């Protein structure tokens, strides 16, 4: 089984719910697919829900690539709290590139953060 991404746009936020099974090869494809959809929808807020994705290998850096695909977009990642330690690197890398990416396990907190401006 591969992966599936379901998209919905509400109030200017693109929600991408990723489910299924991932591998190292899939991880880059997932990130690229989400970035392409966000660009197509011209959204500035992106909520990526990976709570239903098994065997994932992080590739959030692809969303923050030097090409600037996600420049100016706030990205919130929803995951189970057990995976909290794995997001420190991605959050720090985003900050160093001047990007806004944060991990959450609470969907309401993620949406509140996406709606705020710093």
Secondary structure by P-SEA (a helix, b strand, c coil): cbbbbbbbbcccbbbbbbbccccaaaaaaaaaaaaaaaaaacccbbbbbcccccccccccccccccccccccbbbbbbbcccccccaaaaaaaaaaacbbbbbbccaaaaaaaaaccc
